[in-house]
Amino acid sequence: MLPDPLLIALTGPWGLIAMGLLVLCDAFLVVVPGEIAVTALGALAVSEGAPPLWAVISVAAIAAWSGDATCFLIGRRVGLQRWRWMRTAKVQAALTAARRRLDRNAATVLFTARFVPFARLAVNLTAGASRLHPVRFLSLAACAAAGWAAYQAAVGAAIAAILPGGPLVAVVVSVVVAIAIGVIIDRVVTRTQRRDTTGRPFR
């Protein structure tokens, strides 16, 4: 079992606040476990009945959208060369790939990138720097954030509904599954980027 003070904190308003802050920071710092926090609270929503699942999804969606919108504004104001970390080879390659994909299909790219931390940052910055219309970006980003939040919370909720053992088991297994899904998505995106760059399947 989770310690009672921790369980009380996570299932109350402070749990939602902490999750929202992690998701918001996740928009800028890819090492912040925003996805894991949403999945964990989704599991608690089912195993403990609190916080409500709709609240987990709503707070996560608002925080995700706010982070994406902030990255968009940063890209619009400062461009893609202002800071040293932006000029590294890895970041420039990601930004170039994001620009190429945005030119082809902005809606698909924004939805897909929401599920991939580093791609999400690159796409949102590039969307701002390339002067994608703000209303279009914010509308697409809102839909993507809502879909992402619902998906992440549903993963935790589904695991909690299937597995016995209380909140500790549900949270631990949900976190492991969230990490595994993240690794799989990251590898698929990496393979796709290499295929686009070389013009042949990655081996």
C-alpha positions as CSV (number, residue, x, y, z in Angstrom):
1,M,0.0,0.0,0.0
2,L,1.0,3.6,-0.5
3,P,1.7,5.5,2.7
4,D,-1.5,7.2,3.9
5,P,-0.1,10.8,3.8
6,L,1.1,10.3,0.2
7,L,-2.1,8.6,-0.8
8,I,-4.2,11.5,0.7
9,A,-2.0,14.1,-1.1
10,L,-2.1,12.3,-4.5
11,T,-5.9,11.8,-4.4
12,G,-6.6,15.4,-3.3
13,P,-6.2,18.7,-5.0
14,W,-2.5,18.7,-4.4
15,G,-2.1,15.7,-6.6
16,L,-3.8,17.4,-9.5
17,I,-1.7,20.5,-9.0
18,A,1.5,18.6,-8.9
19,M,0.5,16.6,-12.0
20,G,-0.5,19.8,-13.8
21,L,2.9,21.4,-13.0
22,L,4.8,18.3,-14.2
23,V,2.8,18.3,-17.5
24,L,3.4,22.0,-18.0
25,C,7.2,21.7,-17.4
26,D,7.3,18.6,-19.7
27,A,6.6,21.0,-22.6
28,F,10.0,22.5,-22.1
29,L,12.1,19.9,-20.3
30,V,11.7,16.5,-21.9
31,V,13.1,14.7,-18.8
32,V,10.1,15.8,-16.7
33,P,7.7,12.8,-16.3
34,G,4.5,14.5,-17.4
35,E,3.1,11.4,-19.1
36,I,3.9,9.2,-16.1
37,A,2.1,11.6,-13.7
38,V,-1.1,11.5,-15.8
39,T,-1.0,7.8,-16.1
40,A,-0.4,7.3,-12.3
41,L,-3.3,9.6,-11.4
42,G,-5.5,7.9,-13.9
43,A,-4.8,4.6,-12.1
44,L,-5.6,6.2,-8.7
45,A,-8.8,7.6,-10.1
46,V,-10.0,4.0,-10.6
47,S,-8.3,2.2,-7.7
48,E,-9.2,4.8,-5.1
49,G,-12.1,6.7,-6.7
50,A,-10.1,10.0,-6.4
51,P,-9.2,12.3,-8.0
52,P,-12.1,12.0,-10.5
53,L,-10.9,10.7,-13.9
54,W,-12.5,13.7,-15.6
55,A,-10.5,16.0,-13.4
56,V,-7.3,14.2,-14.2
57,I,-8.0,14.5,-18.0
58,S,-9.1,18.1,-17.8
59,V,-6.1,19.4,-15.7
60,A,-3.7,17.4,-17.9
61,A,-5.2,18.7,-21.1
62,I,-5.1,22.3,-19.9
63,A,-1.5,22.1,-18.7
64,A,-0.4,20.3,-21.9
65,W,-2.1,23.0,-24.1
66,S,-0.6,25.8,-22.0
67,G,2.9,24.3,-22.4
68,D,2.6,23.8,-26.1
69,A,1.2,27.4,-26.5
70,T,4.1,28.8,-24.6
71,C,6.6,26.9,-26.7
72,F,4.8,28.2,-29.8
73,L,5.1,31.8,-28.5
74,I,8.8,31.3,-27.7
75,G,9.4,30.1,-31.3
76,R,7.5,33.1,-32.7
77,R,9.4,35.6,-30.6
78,V,13.0,34.3,-30.5
79,G,13.2,32.1,-33.5
80,L,15.3,28.9,-33.7
81,Q,18.8,30.2,-33.3
82,R,18.8,32.5,-30.3
83,W,20.1,30.1,-27.6
84,R,23.1,27.8,-27.7
85,W,21.1,24.7,-27.1
86,M,19.1,25.4,-30.2
87,R,22.2,25.4,-32.4
88,T,23.4,21.9,-31.5
89,A,23.4,19.3,-34.3
90,K,20.7,17.2,-32.7
91,V,18.3,20.0,-32.1
92,Q,18.8,21.6,-35.5
93,A,18.2,18.2,-37.2
94,A,14.9,17.8,-35.2
95,L,13.9,21.4,-36.1
96,T,14.6,20.8,-39.8
97,A,12.6,17.6,-39.7
98,A,9.7,19.4,-37.9
99,R,9.7,22.2,-40.4
100,R,9.6,19.8,-43.3
101,R,6.7,17.8,-41.8
102,L,4.7,21.0,-40.8
103,D,4.9,22.2,-44.4
104,R,3.3,18.9,-45.6
105,N,0.6,18.4,-43.0
106,A,0.5,20.6,-39.9
107,A,-2.5,18.9,-38.3
108,T,-1.1,15.3,-38.4
109,V,2.3,16.5,-37.2
110,L,0.9,18.4,-34.2
111,F,-1.2,15.5,-33.1
112,T,1.6,13.0,-33.5
113,A,4.3,15.1,-31.9
114,R,2.1,15.6,-28.7
115,F,3.0,11.9,-27.9
116,V,6.7,12.3,-28.4
117,P,8.5,14.6,-25.9
118,F,11.5,15.8,-27.9
119,A,9.5,16.0,-31.2
120,R,6.8,17.9,-29.4
121,L,9.2,20.6,-28.3
122,A,10.8,20.8,-31.8
123,V,7.4,21.0,-33.6
124,N,5.9,23.6,-31.3
125,L,9.0,25.9,-31.5
126,T,9.1,25.4,-35.3
127,A,5.4,26.1,-35.7
128,G,5.9,29.5,-33.9
129,A,9.1,30.4,-35.9
130,S,7.5,29.4,-39.2
131,R,4.5,31.8,-38.5
132,L,1.8,29.1,-38.5
133,H,-1.4,31.0,-37.9
134,P,-1.9,31.3,-34.1
135,V,-5.6,30.5,-34.2
136,R,-5.0,27.4,-36.2
137,F,-2.1,26.2,-34.0
138,L,-3.9,26.8,-30.8
139,S,-7.0,25.0,-32.0
140,L,-5.1,22.0,-33.2
141,A,-2.9,22.0,-30.1
142,A,-6.0,22.0,-27.9
143,C,-7.5,19.0,-29.7
144,A,-4.1,17.2,-29.5
145,A,-3.7,18.0,-25.8
146,A,-7.2,16.7,-25.0
147,G,-6.5,13.5,-26.9
148,W,-3.1,13.0,-25.3
149,A,-4.5,13.6,-21.8
150,A,-7.4,11.2,-22.3
151,Y,-5.1,8.5,-23.6
152,Q,-2.5,8.8,-20.9
153,A,-5.2,8.7,-18.1
154,A,-7.0,5.9,-19.8
155,V,-3.8,3.7,-19.8
156,G,-3.6,4.1,-16.0
157,A,-7.4,3.6,-15.5
158,A,-7.5,0.5,-17.6
159,I,-4.6,-1.1,-15.7
160,A,-6.1,-0.3,-12.4
161,A,-9.4,-1.8,-13.5
162,I,-7.8,-5.0,-14.6
163,L,-5.1,-5.6,-11.9
164,P,-5.9,-6.5,-8.3
165,G,-3.6,-5.4,-5.5
166,G,-4.7,-1.8,-4.7
167,P,-3.3,1.6,-5.7
168,L,0.4,0.7,-5.3
169,V,0.3,-2.1,-7.8
170,A,-1.9,0.0,-10.2
171,V,0.5,2.9,-10.0
172,V,3.7,0.9,-10.4
173,V,2.4,-1.1,-13.3
174,S,0.9,1.9,-15.0
175,V,4.2,3.8,-14.7
176,V,6.1,0.8,-16.2
177,V,3.6,0.6,-19.1
178,A,3.8,4.3,-19.7
179,I,7.6,4.2,-19.9
180,A,7.5,1.2,-22.2
181,I,5.0,2.9,-24.5
182,G,7.2,6.0,-24.5
183,V,10.2,4.0,-25.5
184,I,8.3,2.2,-28.3
185,I,7.0,5.5,-29.7
186,D,10.4,7.1,-29.5
187,R,12.0,4.2,-31.5
188,V,9.3,4.3,-34.1
189,V,9.7,8.0,-34.6
190,T,13.5,7.6,-34.8
191,R,13.2,4.9,-37.5
192,T,10.8,7.1,-39.4
193,Q,13.1,10.1,-39.3
194,R,16.1,8.1,-40.5
195,R,14.0,6.6,-43.3
196,D,13.0,10.1,-44.4
197,T,16.6,11.3,-44.3
198,T,18.2,8.4,-46.2
199,G,15.4,7.7,-48.5
200,R,15.5,4.0,-47.7
201,P,14.3,1.9,-44.7
202,F,16.4,2.0,-41.6
203,R,18.3,-1.2,-40.9
